[in-house]
Amino acid sequence: MARIVRVCDPASESPRLSALRFLERVQERDLARSRRWIADEERRATERARGRARRPRAPDWLIEGAAGRPPIYVHVGDCPTAGKHRRAASRDEARRALAGGVEACPHCRPDTELGVLD
């Protein structure tokens, strides 16, 4: 930002003019800070968008259950109630699990989407 240099004898300035020049300096500093905040927020928004774009796509189907134990539920891939012990499954694997007695999640109802009804 270009700074205006004033050729003026500070001793001959009125107190009001001196106060206005001080106000101008404060506002320039505040404007510079606001511009930094805006640039920082734009950078963070760009990083968030880039992160969302790079995030792997959710699987279409999930099978919930701890390793070495029988599965508990079959879920649609983006079901918010799926537990932390889960793994991705193909459409055929999810259908076979439902046909084999694994329960369908009562929240996301994968049996309806897969066409496997009791």
Beta strands, then each sheet from edge to edge (+ up, - down):
strand 1: 61-64
strand 2: 73-76
strand 3: 86-89
strand 4: 103-104
sheet 1: 3+ 1- 2+ 4+
end
